[in-house]
């Protein structure tokens, strides 16, 4: 429902927020004011609902799932300044109210204690806002409509006070007065205005219509002798009252139209009445009289017999050149002889039919006319002479036709010339579905039959009978035919002639008895010629299709072999690559080797400039990338920029298209780049850049090529990610990045906020078949409160206590979805620590010293939402440090047991939990627990004393 709808319609209210009372208020609104309501909690849902302008009012609290009410209000006002918005915060304040008013709020109603009276007040405010908005919209619409009518340049318009004094006058009215502005200034009596102020009769007529309009009636008057310019005019005035909603006259609207030309035309027509009668009594052919410019001064009423137009329609066509053609005769020759006879020309009537005319032209002087044309229709005689010649030409045209529809069109187009009939059609048989389709239909056939339908071959009727029986049918009277035809058709006579196995040729006329022997013979000859042409095209089409099929197969085989060879060589190179730079350069070099493609490059997105920066390239570059800025935008015309923005494959099949519209195409064409494809290098939603390939042929990248390059891009990104992970394992130093999360959707952020405590994570995540197990440390509050809050989160499946210490402890959370630490590890990054408070969350991530920080930042944004990088520092580590060596030797079960034992205080002195307590937590026997602990001890001390360099141990 549009917000400009009738104010009496039921209001539609959108309720935004997470407050519990919103659902109860929605029921109250639906019951008391028949409102239609919808409750949503996110900004995206709200903006989508408001975007189509289908709601009358937005009621929002100050708390939404991902924003505040003030943030929502600013977003809504950026899109729509007229939508009524009622702000109902839980706790109101003068500062919040002032901020809301400044942001454009409609009503401010704090709801600290939702109850009946509060709901009623809120409901009253909503109704008032809806009614006010609808009324304002209605007033604006009426004002816009009135202004459009008032400023119509074709009509002089005045607006009067009910007492007859002038309020407003448009430009046309002032021009009609032909006076200065002061003569038509507001406040003067309308009857005293120029141009009727000088004449008592004119003033009397004006006064009469004003008084009638004042009494609530519509009135008109025709004023003659109205001065204007160098002559007088005839003006038709109309006056109507403009009433208020209470039925009283608010103003009077007067409109004036200059009808001088119409009155003069009527007078001229009366003067020429006698001439018309004389001409009609003495002329049998169509007669037209014009001036030297070709403008008509007289049109014979019987003009429709030849041209199908009325006399008035002939005049509307323009000059006589539009009817008979330009350069019909030599004016100098006519001046010498005074008359030219039997000028042959072709004219088209209203129905689109062409006529052959013999025209006589003579000089005259009749009421402004100087040239008299008498036209005689000799179309039938001419058609008979041209029929056989046209048929021969049709046969020649068939020799060059390349398709069945083209031949059918030729047949229909030539029917008027060959058979002198304008209703024709050609049905062609579709072997795929056994239907006869009208592929070519003349305008004359559409006029008498309407749109011709497709006909199944098993249907009854003359078309299918002629096709199946291979029999020509001629009906002199269609409605008296033995075979059922359309009883509503306007065809009088018709012929149905089979075209072999190809279809049926249909021709007819609205007249009966249209097919004499000569016309039947010509129809059969035309159909036989068309059938021969259809046979030829079928044979040639079959041969061409065979050739094309063989050629496509050969080209596809060559392309597949070439692509497979390229991909195999690139795969081998990726396996052997040691660095990211080696991957990039190897891919570009192999893609352009042996002229596979003309040029290839890999670019990275520079977040500072929002551009794609080349990092590797190969092939015939010829300076294409020099000084070229490639912006990362969805609407960027350069394929690499668009792919970087959308992460989708971008293909340009022909660089030469729109050459002057997009600057990059000129540079590409100068380098012989005729087609381009750009593919994103993405692995696990992390972008590693863009690969763009150029070819020296148009349409070089078909669907197969694009799919192969897209798969290659995934392989390149995967290989790059693998190298980053490998570097993270062998590097001698790591970079620790600290991010502050600004999005509270992270599970530990939500848990800290819901339980009002501090939560810490210092490593320790176990992926099992049931989900991810995460160990967290709780501070500031009792553990049971955190347990309760955690179970209310959808992301948490179960909670286990590990240790409890007053107002804190260690918990193990089993999550229903993978913990972000696992995704980070897949990209060579380690989630080192997390610290979450009710107000903010900070995460610490370690990456290899040579890893790309930007990729990690993008990955953090994907996993945690909006975030800000707060610090970055380098930490030196030995490549064989103790942690990795021990973890590599422990089984998953051993690691789970000792981690649980550590966080439960088993290794503290005194112990916070015994071995039997920890075994119970893990649901295993005490014997199994001690066996796993001893195995972990052996592994740890074995690495420490047998493998670690004593000097390294002493340094650490």
N, C-alpha and C positions, 0 to 999 in steps of 0.2 A: 504494500500500500504506500503510495507516494505521500510525502508530508504536505503536499498541496491539496490533498483530498478534502472532501466536505468535513467541516468540524464536527458534524453529528456522527461521523463514523466512529466505531470503537477504537480507542487508542491502543497502539502497540508499544509496549514498554520493555526495554532491555535492562535487566538487573545485573550489575557487574560487581564481583567481589567474592570473598570466601566466608563472609559472615553467615552464621547459622540461621539468622532470622530472615534472610532473603527469600527462602522458599515459602515461609509462612506469609510474608508480605505479598508474594506473587499470588497465593491463593486468595488473600483478602482483596487484591486489586481485581482479580478475575470475577469475584463474587459481587463486589459492590459497584463497580463501574464497567463491567463486561470487558475488561481489558484483556488483550492478548500479551502474554508475558513469556520471557525467556531468561534463564539464569546462566551466566557464563563467568569464567574466572580468569581468563588470560587476555592480554592486550591484543594478540593476533585474532582471537575469536571475536572480540568486541569490535575491532576495526573492520573485520570482514562483514559483520552484521550491519555496521553503520555505513559501510561503503556503498551499498546499493540503495541507500536512502529509503529503506523500507520500514524504519521505526520512527515513532513520534517523540520518544523521550528516552534518555539514558539516565538511569539512577545508579550511582556508583558509591561504594564504601571507600575507605582509604586504604584497604588492604586487598590486593589481588594476588594471584599465584606467583606472578613474576614482575610486579610493579606496584606502585602506590597509586592512589586515586588521583593525586595531583599530576603524576607522570601521565596517567591515562588522559586526564583532561587536556593537557598540553598537546598530546598526540591527536586527540579528536579535533581540537580547535585548529590544528594545522591542516586538517582535511575539510572541516565543515564549521563555518562560523555561525550557522543558524540553528543547528540541532539543539533543542532544550536539554540541558544537563543539570540534574539535581544531585548535589553532593551531600552524602549522609555519613560522615565519619563517626567512628565509635566515641571518640573524645574530642569535642570541639574546643577551639580556642580562638581568641581574637586574631592572632597571627595567621593561623590556618585559614580563617574566614577571609581575612584581607588578601591573602595569597590566592585563594579560590576566586574571589571577585575580580582580582586583577587578571586572572587567567581566563575569565569569560564565563564563570559559572552562572546558571540561571537561578537556582535556588540553593540555599545553604541550610540544611536541617540536621544538626547533630543527633545521633541516636545512641545515647549511652545506655539506655535501659529500654529495650524493645517491648512495648506493650500496646494495648488497644488504642489508647489516646495518642500515643506517638505515631502509630500506624495511620490513624485518621488524619493527623496533621500532615504527615508525609504524603498521604494520598491526595489531600487537598492541594498541596503544593505542586504535585505532579500534574493533576488535572488543570490547574491554572496555567502551568507552563505550556502544556499541550494546546490549550485553547488560545493562549496568547500567540504562540508560534503559528498556528493555523490561520488565525485572523490576520496576522501581519502578512503572511504569504498571500492570502486572498486579496488584500488591499494592494500589494505590489503587483500582482498579476493583472488586476483591473486597471491600475494606473498605466502599466506597460501597454495593455491593449488599447486604452484610450489614446495614448500618445501616438501609437502607430497609425490609428485612424485619423487623428487630428492633423498629422503632418503629411497626409496623402497629397502629393503635388497635383493630382488630377482634379481635386475638389477644393473649392474655397469653403472654409469652415470658420464659423463664429460661435463663441460660447457667451450666452447672455445671462444676466441676473434675472430672476423671475419678474422683476419690474420692467424688463426690456432694455436695461443698460448693458453696454459691452464689457465683458470680462477679459476675453482673449480672442485673437484672430490669427490664423496661420498665414504663412507667406503668400499662398495663392490668393487669399482674401485681400491682403494688402495690395498685391499686384493688380487685382481686379478693380480696386478703388482708384488705381493710377494716381495716387496722391502721396503726400509725405506722411511720416509716421504720426505726426500730431493730429492729422485728420481722422485717424482710426485708433486713437489712444483709448484705453479703458476708461469707463465712467460716462461715456457719451451715450445718449439714446440711440438704439440701433437704427431707427427710422431716419435719423438725421445724418447718418454716415453717407459719404460718397460711395457709390456713384448714383444713388437715387434721391439724394437730398434736394436736388434742383427741380424735381418733377413731382407734382401733387399726386398724380395717379400712381406713380411708383411708390411713393411714401404710403399711400392708402393700402396698396397690396401688401407691402411689408408689414404695416401695422396689423392688418387682418391676420396674417399667419402667426405673428408673434402672440396676439391675443388668444388665438385658438390653442396654441401650444401651452400658454400660461394656464388655460382651463383644462389641460391634460389631454388634448387631442393632437393628432398628427395633421399637418396642413401643408399644402403646396401652392405655389403661384409661379406663373410664367411671365417674366418681365421683359417687355420689348422696348427697344430704344435705349438700352443701357449704354451710356458712353464708355468708350475704352479705346485708347490709342487714337488713330485717325478715323475710326468708324464707330458705328453703334453695334451692340451685340444683343442677342437674345439669351437671357439667363433664367434657368429653372431653379427656384429656391424651394427647399423643403425644411420644415421646422418640426421638431419633436421635443416633448418634455423629458427631462432626466429626473426621475423620482427617487426619493430616499426610501429606506426600508419601511418607513411608516406611511408611504403613499403620498407624501407631499412633494410638490415640485421644488427641486433643489436648483435647477438651472434649465436653460433652454439651449438646445443644439440646433444650429442652422447650417445647412450645406447648400452650396450653389454650384451649378454645372453650366458651362457655356455650351448652348445647343444651337449656336448660330449656323454652323455648317450644316447640321441636320435640317434645319428649317429651309435653308437655301436650296438644298438638294431636293427636298420635297417640292419646292416651287418650280425648279427646273424640270422635274419629271412631269409635272402637270403641263408645262408649256410644250413639251415634246410629245404629248399624247397623240396629237393629230398626225405628226410625222410617223409615229409607230404604226398607226392604222394604215396609212398609205403604203408604207414599206411592206407590211405583212400581206396586204392585198395584192401586191405586184411582184413579190419575190418568192421563189420556191427554194432556192439554196440558202445556206446560212450567210448572213450579211453582218459584217463588222465595220465600224467606222472609227478611225483614230485620228489624233493630231500628229504633227510631225515627229513628236517624241515617242510615238507608239502608244500613248495613253488612250484608252477607250473613251469615245464620246457617245457611242451607241453600240448596243449588243442586241442582235435579233433574238426574240423570245424562243425561237425554235432551235437555238444553238445546241440544245441537249441532244437532238437527234444524231448529231455527228460526234460531239465531244463528251456527252454525258453530264456536263456541268449545267447549272442554271446560269442565267445572265449575271446574277450577283457574284457567283463563284468564279466566273470567267474574269470579272474585274479584279477579284482578290488575287488572282494568279500573278498580276503585274501587267507589264506591257505585252503587246501582241507578239513580241519576240519570244516570250515564254511559251506561247501557244503554238506558233508556226515556225519558230526557229529564227536565228539571226541571219542577216544578209539574204533574205528571201528574194530580193530583186535589186537592180541597180537604180538608185534614185535619179541619176542624171538621164538614164535611158527613159524612165517614166516621164520625166519633164519634157523630153523631146517628143515622145509619141502620145502622151496623155493617157495611155492605157496599155497594160501588159496582160496577155492572155495565156491561159493554160500553163501556169508555173506549177511544176510538180514538187510536192513536199510531203513529208511524213509528220504526223502529229499523234500524240498519245492522249486517249480519252481518260475519263476519271477512273475507269476500271483497269487501267494499265494496258489496254489494247491499242495497237498501232493502226493508224488509218492512213491510206494514201489519198492525197487531195490534189485536185486541180484548182488553182487559185487564179482569179482575175483581179487585177489591181487597177484602179483608176483614180485620178485626181478629182476631188469634189470640194465644195465649200458649203457644209451643212452644220449650222450651230456649233461652230468651233472645230468641226472635223474637216480634215483635208484629204484623207485617204480612205477609199471604200474598198473592202475586200469581199468578194463573193467566193464561197468555198463549196466545191462539189466533191462528194465522197466517191472515189473510184477504187476502193479497197478490194472489193471482191474480184474485179477484173484483174487488178494487179496481182492478187494472190494466185489466181489461176495461172498466170504467166510465170510466176516465180516458184510455184510448188515443186515442179520437177527439178529445177535448178537448185533449189534448197535441199532437196533430198539427195542430190549428187554431192553437195557440199557436206551434208551430214555424214555420208559414207566416208568421205575423206577425213572428217574429224574423228571418226571412229578408229581410223588407222593409228592415230596418235594418242588415243585414250589409254590410260594405264590402270584403270580400276573399274569395277562394275558400277559403283555409284556414279563415277564420272560419265560413263556411257548412259546410265539412266537419266542423268541430268541433261545430257545432250538431247536425248529423245524428247523429254518434256519441253525443253526450251524450243525445239524446232517444230513442235506440233502446230502452233498457230500459223506458221509460215507454210507448212506442208498441207495441213488438213483444214485450216481456217476454223479451228475449234480452240477454245481456251481452257477446257477442263480435261486434264490428263494426269496420269500417275503411272509409276512403274513400281511393282512389287518384286522384291528379290527374295529367293528362298534361302532360309538359314538352315544348313544341314545339322547344326549343333542342337537345335531345339525344335526342328520341323515346323517352322512358322514362316509365313509370308509377311515381309515388312515393307511398308511404303517408304522407299529411300529417296524418291523424287516425286514431288507433288506440285502441280502448278497452282498459282493463286486462284485461278478460276475454279479448280476442283475444290480447294479449301472453302471457297465461298458457298458452294452449293451442297457440300457434304460435311463441312466441318473438318476436324482433325481425323484423319484416317487411322483406324486402329491396326495393330498387328493381328494376323488371322492364322489360327492353327489350321493345318492342312486337313484335319478331320472335321472342320466346321462346314456347315451347309452354306451355299452361296455361289454366285457366278464366278468369283475369283478362284476359289478352290476347284470348282468343277472344270474350268478352263485349264487349270494347271495339271490336275490329275488325269484328265481325259485327253489332254493335248488337243483341245478343240477350240476354234475361234467362235465366239458368240457375238452376234449383232442383234441388238434390241432397238427397234424403231420406237417402241413405247415401253420404257422400263417398268412402269407400274402394271402393265398387262403381261409381263414375262411369266413363263411357266416356272422358272427357277426363282426361288425366294430372293428378293432384294430388300434393301432398306426402305420401308414404306414412307419414311419421312424425308427421303432424298428429294432434292429439287431437280435432279437430272431427268430430262425428258427422254432422251435416247442415249445409248451407250454401247461400246464395243469392248470385249474382253478377248485379248489375243495372247496365246501362250508364247513364251520366249524360251522354248526347249526346256532344259532342266534348270534354267536360271530363275524363272519367275513369270510374271504376267504383265502385259501392257494394257492399260485401261484408258479409254478416251471417250468423251461424251459431250453433250450439249444440253442446255435447259429446254431446247426445242425438241419436238418429236419429229420423226422422219428426217433425220439429219444425214443419214448414210445412203447416198445414191451409189451407183455402181462405181463411178470414178473415185469417190472418197473411200469406198471399201478397198479398192485396189491399192490406193496410196497407203492406207493404214496397214494392210498386209505387207506391202513392200517395206515400209518403215520398220515394222516388227521383225521381218526376216533379216534386214540389214543389221538391226540391233542384236539379234540372236547370234549372227556370225561374229560380230565384234566381241560379244561376251564370251564366245567359245575361244577366240584368239587370246583374250586377256587371261582366261583361266589357264590356258596352256603356258603362256609366257610367265604368269605368276608362279605356277608350279615349278618351272625351270629356275626362275630367279630365287625362289625360296630354297630349292635344293643347293644352288650355288652359295647362297648366304649361309646356309646351315653348315656346309662344309668349311667355308671360310671362318665362321665363328668357332667351330670346333678346333681348327688349326691354330687360330689366334689364342683361344683359351688354353690349349695345351702348351703353347710357347710361353704364355704369361705365367701359367702355373709352374712350369719348370723353372722359369727365371726367378720367380718369387721364392720357390722352395730352395733353390740354390743360395739365394741371398740370405734367407732366414737360417739355413744350416750353417753358413759361414759366420753369421753374427752370433748364433748360439754357441758355437765353438769358442769364439773370441770372448764372450761373456764369462764362460766357465774359467777361462785362463786369466781374466783380468784381475789385477791386484789393487787398482785404485779406481776411484770414481772418474778421474780424468781419463784414464785409459779406456773405460767403458764408453764415455762420450765420444772421444776421438775415433775409436775403433768403429762404432756404429755409423758415424757420419762417413768415414772413409769407405766402409764396405757397401753402404747404400749407393754411393756415387761411383764405385769401382766399375770399370768396363762399361761406362755409359749406361748403367742401370737407371739412374736418375741424374738430372743435371746438377742439382745442388741440394744439400741437406745440412741442417744446423739444429743444435740443441740450445735452448735458452732457459734462463732462470728468472723468476720474478723478483725484482728489487722492490721491497715494500716501501722504501723511502720515497721513490719516484713513481711507484705504481706502473713500472714499465717492464718489458721482457728484455733481459740483457743476454746477449750471446755468450756461451761459455765453450762451445766447440762447433766447428763447421768443416765442411769439405766439399769439393766439386768446383764448378765454374761460378764462383761468387761474383766476380767482376764488380766489386764495390757496392753490392746491393745493400749490405748491412752498415756501410759507412754512414755515420751521422743520421741514421734513420731511427726515429723514436717510435717504438711500438708500445702503445698504451694498453694496459690491462683493463679492457672495457667490454661489456656484452655487445655494445653497438659498434665496437671498433671494426673497421672494414678489413684490416690486415688479419689474415687467418690466425697467426700466432697469438696476437693480443686477444682475439675473441676466445680461442681455446683456453688460454690462461685464465680468463674470467669465468668461463662456463664449465671447464673441465670436460668438454664434449668435443668429439671429432668435428673439425671444420673443413669443408671441401669447397674449392673453387674450380669448377670444371673448365671454365674459359676465362682466362685473365683479361682477354681483349674486350669483354663485355663491360659496359659502363666505364670505358676508359677515361672519360673526362670527368667522371663523378668521384672517383676514388684515386687519390694521389699515388698510393703504393703500386697500383697496377701499371702506371707508366714506367716506374723504375724496374718492375718485374719484367715487363715486356721488353725493355731495353736489354735485359740479360737473357732473353730467349726463354723466359719462364712462362709457359702457356697454361699450365694447370698446377694446383697446389693442394696439398692436404696437410693438416696440422693435427697431431694427436697428443693428448695429455699423458705425462709420465706419472702415474698414480699407483701407489701400492698401499693397501689398507687405509684408504682415505687420506693419505699423505702425499702431497704433490712434490715430485722431484724435477719439475720443469716441463718443457714443451718440446716435442720433436716436430719439425716442419720440413717437408720434402717437396721439391719442385721438379717438374718434368717439362721437357721441350715439346710436348704434344698436348693438344686439347683432350679432355676426357680420359686422361691417362690413369686415373684412379677410380676403377669400377668398384662395385660392392665387395668383390673378393679381395681386391688390393686394400681397401679400407679396413676390412675385418682383420687381414693379416697384419697390417701396420698397427692396428689397435692392440692385437695380441702381443706383437713385438714390444710395444710401449710398456705393457704390463710386465713383460720379462725384464726389460731394461730397469724399470723402477724396482722390481723385486731384487735384481742383482745389486743395484745401488744400495738398497736397504740391507742386504746381506753383508756387503762390504762394511757398512757402518756398524753393524752388529759385531762383525769380526774385529774391527778396529777397537770397539769398546772393550773387547776381551783382552787384547794384547797391548793396549796403549800403556805407557808408563805414567800417564797423568790423566786426571779426569777434570771436567768442568762442572761445578755445582751451580745450578740455576735455581733461584728462588722466585716463585710466582705468588702473587696475591690474587685469589679468586674473587671476582665480583659477581659471580652467578651462584646462587645458593642451591642449585639442583644437585650438587655432588652429595653422595649419601652421607659422608662424615660431616659435611656442613649442615645438612638438614638435621642430623642427629644431635649435633651440638646446639643448634638453635632450638629444637623441640625440647631438649632436656636441660637447657640453660647451664651448660657445663663446658669444661675444656677437655678436648679429646686429642690424643696424640697417637701417631702411627710411626714406628721406627723400623719398618721392614717386617717381613713375615707374612707372606701370603701363600696359600697352598691351593692349587687348582685340583679339584676332585671331580668324579663323575657327577656328583650332586650339585656342585657349584664351587664358588671361591670362598676359602676360609681366611679371615683377616683378624689379626690380633691388635687390639687397641687398648690404650691406657686412659682411664677415666680419672679426672681430677675435680675437686670442688663439690661434688654432690654424691649422695648414696648411689651405689651401683644399681639397685633395684629400679630407681627412677629411669636410668639410662636403658635398662633392659625393657621396661614398659614402652618407652618412646621408640626403641628400635623395632619392637614387634609391630608397631603401628605403621612402619614404613614398608611399602610394597617391595622395595629392593632387598629387604632382610627376610630370610626364611626362618632362621633360628638363632638363638643367643645362648652361649655357654659361659658360665663363670669360671675364670681361671684362678684369680686371687681376689680377696676383698680386704681392704685396709681402711677402716673408718669411713671417710667420705671419698673413697677412690678405690681403684683396683684395675684388674686386667680382664677384658672380655674377649671371647672369640665369636665373631660374627660370621654366619654362613649366608653368603649373598646369592641371590637368584640369577645374577648376571656376572660376567667376568669383571674383576676389579681392574681399574685403569692401569695398575702396575704391570699387568700381563701384556696389555697392548703396548705400553712404553717399552717393555723389554723386547718385544718383537721388532722394535725399531732401534735397538741398541741403547736405550735409555733406562735408568734405574730410578724408581720412585724411592728416594732415600728417606724422606720423612714427611709427615703431615701434622700440622697443628691447627685445630679448628676450635674456634670460640663462637659464642652466639652472635658476635658482631662480624667476624672475618675468619678467613681460612688461608693459611700459607702452606704451600707445598715446596719441597726441595727435591730436585731431580739432578742426577749425575749422568753425564754423557762423556764420550771420549773427547780428548782434547782437540782432535781434528774433525769432530762432527759438526754438521751445519746447525747452528743454533736456531736459525729461522724455521727449519723443518720441525724441530722439537716444539717451537712456539706454536706453529700451526697445529701440531698434534695435540698439544695441551688445550688449545682452543676447541678442537673437535671433541676431546674427551671430557673436559671440565666446564666448557662454556667460556664466557668472557673472563679474561684474566689480564694481569699486568706483571711484566718482568721487573722485579725489584732489585735483584743483585745477580752478579756473575763472578765466580772466583775459581781459580785453578788449584787443584790438590794433587801433589805428586804421590805416585804409588809405584811399588815394584810390580813388574809384569807377572811375577809369580807369587803374589801375596797370598797370605794364609787363607783368607776367606774363600777365594775361588777354588783353591786346591782341595780344601776340606769339603766344600759343597759338591764338588764334582764326584767325590767318592761316596757320599752318603746316598742311601736309597730314599725315595719319597717318604716311606713309612718311618725310617729312622729320623729323618729331618723333622717330620711332624711330631714325633714323640719327644725329642730333645727340645724342640721349640716350645711345646706345651709345658714341659717340665721347667724350662727356664722362666717363662712368664708366670708360672704358678708358684715360684719361690722355692722349688725343690732344691736348688743349689745354694740357697741362702743359709746362713748360720745364725740362729737356729732355723731349721727348715719351716717354711710357712705351710707346706703340704708334703705329706709323706709319699713314698712311691706308690703305696696302695691307693692313696687319694687320686694321684695323677692317672693311675691305671683305670680307676673307675670313671674319670672324666673321659678317657679315650675308649672306654668300653672294651678293655683288653685285660688279660690276667696280669697280676703283679710280676710273675716270672717273665712274661713276654716284655713287660716294661723294662725290667732290669737288663734283659738281654739286649734290647735296642740301645739302652744308655751305654752299656759296656762297649758295644760295637762302635758307637759314635766316639767314645773316649779313645779307643784304639786308633781310629782313623785320625783324630785330632793330634794325638801325641806322636803317631807315626809320621805324619807330615812335618810336625814341629821338629822332631829330633833326627829323623832319617833323611829328609829331603831339603829342609830349609837351611841355607847357609848360616852357620853360627854367627858370622859377623853381621848378617842381615838381621837376625833375630835380636842381636844386642842393640843394633841401631833402632829397631822398632820398639 
